[in-house]
Amino acid sequence: MSERKYRAICFDLDGTLLPQELEDFLGRYFKALAVSMVKQGAPLDEFKASLNAGTKAMIGHDGGATNCQVYWQTFMSTMESLTGQTLKPQDEWVELFTHFYENEFGLVGADVVPDENMVGAVRALAEKGYPLMLTTMPLFPPQAVEWRLKWAGLDAGQFERLTTYENSTSSKPKLTYYAENLAAMGLCGQDVLMVGNNTVEDLAFMKLGADAYVVTDHLLDPVGFDLSQVKHGSAADFLEWVNQLPMCENPVSGVQTGVVDAAATVAALEANLSVSAEELARMEGEERRARSAADDIGDAISGAGSSSAEKPQAGGEYVHVGMDQLDGFTQEGER
């Protein structure tokens, strides 16, 4: 039984609610996207490089603009620098991407088998009155996030807030990402439980006072974290734990679904950050490693560099693998 009285539950998606191997998903996703864009006349190498640059920019930046704005600014400028022109106006590129996410993208995970323990846990929490938030890595547009929830046997309507590249100005494991979500909820970290599978990206929320439950079925633990420090267990264990929770006494309401005011994010960060100078230094080191991991993306997308076994520690794994599978795809089609 939990000692805290949670007012909201935040869920990670990849490897937590969605039982899909990340490497398999990314390989399918990047190939499907590239095939779709090449069919519309995009030059393959220049498209890969522009996609790489835009994704790295989203992972690396921290506030001041949404991830969507950062992505498209970087994608367009990279395409222009490589081809001497943007090939298409930005609104036409956006239309092509939107069509892909509303159609072909849905097939990428059509064969995923939902984890009934996690589906049951989400249902049980809702029945107990707990407001649910999807705090997933915000590198995708809303259509893609909604598809991925469907693959997990869930529905976007079960969540008060979904983080996407349109409503987020930072990404995991940055504390500004979590502060932004606290501001959206109007809560302090002590009011929140974070459920995830990544000991760097998801447990970063604890630095702002959140409690955590690590679901270990698809555990990602790049730092050798001592799981005895947090609640943890399999998806089946988590469902059992959820069933023991009391009804939510004071559920949060009025959660913001869109972009959060920057001043509110700063205020939430300052109000909830209560760590030592040593811990801050360690956290900054993790962010530097995350940025370094993002730099590895270029090697993966160009088909060179680290193998898929050498996964980056935070953030970068979302595009570190997968694009190298495009090596067998040419401008004319598959070899």
N, C-alpha and C positions, 0 to 999 in steps of 0.2 A: 504494500500500500504506500502510495506517495505521501510524503510529508507536506508537499507544496499544494496549494490550491490554484491550479492553472486556470487562466482565463482565456487561453488560446493554445492550440497545438500547431506547430509548424512542421511540415513534411518536406524532405528531400524527395526527388523523383527517381533518378538513375540508381539502380541497385537497392532502392528502398521500397518504394511503391511499385516501381516497374522492374520486374525480374528479367531483364534483358542484359546480356553481356555487352558492356559498353563498346568493346572493340568491334564486335559483330555489327552493332547498330551503326557505328560511325562509318564502317566500311561500306555498308549498304547505302547509308544516307549520302555520303559524298559522291559515290558513284552515280546514284540516281539523279542527284542535283546536277552533276557535270553533264550527264547524258542529256538531260532536259535542256540545259542552257546551250550545249553545242548544237542541238537540233534547231535552236532558234538563231544560230549563226555566231555564237560566241567562240572566239579562238581559245582552244583548250588550255594551253600553257598560260596565257595571259589571264584567263578566268581563274585558274587555280591560284596564281600569284595574288590576284586581287582579293579573292575569297580569303586566302591566308592572311593577307595584310589587314583586312577588315576584322577578322576574328581576333587576331593578336591585339588589335587596337581596343576592342571591347574588353578583353581580359586585362590589358595593361592600364587603361585609364581609370580615373577615380573621381567622378563627379563633374559638374559643370555642363554636362550634356547627357542625354539618354544614350544607352548602348546602341540603339537604333540609329541615332544621329551620327554617332562616332563611326559605326560600321559603314554607313553609306557614304559619308564624307571620304573615308579612307579607301573604300572600294572604288569609288569614282576617280579619285586622284591617282590611284595606282594604275587603273586601267588606262587612263589618259597618258600617264608617264611611259607606259610600256608600248602603247599602240599609236601614240600621237593624237589620239582622239578618244572620246568616251564611248564611241560606237553607237550608243543609244542614250537619250536623255534619261535622267535618274528615274522619272516617273514610269518610263517604259521598262526599265530594269525591275523596279518594284512590282510592276504588274506581272512580269514573267515569274518572279519569285513567288508572288502571291498565288498565281495559278498552280505552281508546283506544289506549294504547301497545302493547298486546298484539294489537290487531286493525287498526283503521283506519290507524294510523301506518305499518304495513308497506307500504301502497300508495303512500305519499308518494314513495318512492324506488325503486319497483318497476321503473322503466325505466332506471335507472342502468346504464351499461356499465362493468364493472370495468376498472381499468388493469392489464393483464396483467404489465407490468413490475414494478409494486409487489407484485402477488400473488406473482410469481416471486421478488422480493427477500425477502419475508417467509418464503417456503418455504426459500430458500437459507440464510438466517440460522438458521432452526430446524435445518436439516440440519447446519449447522456447530456447533450446540450453544449458540447465543446465546439466553439468556432474553429474551423480548420483553415490553414493557410498553406499554399504550395510555394515553398521557398526553394525552387530549383534554380540551377545555374542559368542566369538570364541572358542566354545567347541566341534564343529562338524567338520568332514572332508568335503571337497568340495562337494562330491556327496550328502550328507545330506542337505547341504544348497541349492543346486540346486533343489532338490526335494521340499523343503519347499517353495521356490519361485514359483514353479509350482502350489503348492496347493493354493498359494495366487493369482494365475492368472497372474503371471509375469514370466520373463525369465532372466536367469543370464546374457545374452548378453545386457540387458538394463543398466547394472551397470559397471562402470569402475573398481571397486575394490570390492571384497567380502571378509570380514574377516572370516577366518576359523581357525581351530587349526593348520593348516600347515603354515600359513603366519603370525601368531600373537605370540607375546612373553609375552602377558599380557592379562587381561580381564577387563570388566567393573566392578566397576566404577573407576578403577585406571586411574590416569591421564596419565600414561605411555602408556596405550592403545590408548588414544586419540592423544597423542603426536606422537605415531608411525604412526597413520593414517594421521596426518598433514604432517609428513615427507614424507610419501608415495605420498601425493598430491603435496608437495612442496608449501604449502600455510600457511598462518598464520590463527589463529582462527577467526579473524574478517572477513575472506573471506567465512566462512562456516555457513550453517544452519543445525542444527541437528533436525530431526523429530523423536519423540519417544513417549512412553506412560509411562515411568518410571521416577519418579521425582528424584530418586537417580542415577540409572545407566545411564540414558540418559542425564540428566541435568548436570552431572559432566563435560561434554564437555564445558559448559559455563565458567568454571574456567580457560580455555585456550582461552577465548575470543569469542567462537562461539555463535551465536544466536540460539534460539530454538523455536520450535513449539511443544506443547504437544497435542497429539491426545487423546481425553478423552473417547472414546467409551469403551476401555478396560484399563482404568487408573489404574496404580499401584502407590500409594502414601503412602509409609510406614512412612514418616516423617511429614505428615501434611503440605506439601509445599503450599505456597500462590500462586496459579496459576495466580493471577493478575499481578505477576512480569514478566510473559512471555506470548508470543503468545500462545493461546490455543483454542480448540474447537473440535467439532465432526469431523469425517472423511468427512462428507458433508461440514462442515464449512471450512475444510482444502482445499478441492477441489475448493471451491468458492474463497478462499484466493489465491490459486495458479493461478487461472484464471485471477486474477488482477495483477499478477507480470509482470514486463516488460520482454522483451527478455534479455537473459544473454549477457552482453556486453563484458566480458572478461573470457570466460570459461577456466578452467584449462586444461592442456594437459600433456601428458607424465606421467600419474599416474602409480606408481609402483604397480604391482599386487602381487608380491612375498614378501619375507621377507625383512624388512627394516634394513639398517645398524644401529647398536646400537648407534653409535656416532651421527647419524642423528636424532634419536629419542631424545637423550639427548639434542641436540641443539634445537630441536623444543619445548621441554618442557621448557627449560630455556628462550627461546625467547618469549614464549606466557604466561608464568605463571606470573600473576600480581595481586596477592591477598595479603591481610594483614596477619600478623602473626596469628591473631585471626582466620581468615578464614582457614588458613593452619591447625591450631590445630583442628578446627571443621572437616575439610576434613579427617584428620588422624583418628579422632574418628569414622567417617563413615566407613573408611577402616577396622578399628578394628572390627566394628560390622559386616562388610561383611565377615571377616575371621572367626568370631564367628559363623556366619550363615553357613559358609561352614562346620564347625565342626558338625553342626546338621545333615549333610548329612548321617553320619554313622548311626544315630538312625533311619532315614527314611529307609535306605537300609536294615537294619537288621530287620525292621518291628517293631521297638520299638521307644519310645521317643515321640516327638511332633506330634500332629495331623496335618492334612493338613490345618486346619484353622490357625495354628500357623506358617505362612510363614515367612521365613527369610527376611531381609531387602534388601539384594543385593547379587547377584551371586548365593547364595545357593539354591534359589527356583528352579533352573534348574534341580536339582536332589533331592530336599527336599521331593517332593511328587512323587508318582508313583511306586517306588521300593517296598513300603509296599504292593502294590497290588500283588506282587509275593508270598505273604504268602500262597496263594492257589495253588501254582505251586510247584510240587515236581520234583525230578530227573527223575521220570518215566512219568511225564506229569501232566495235571491239575486234581485236585480232582473232 
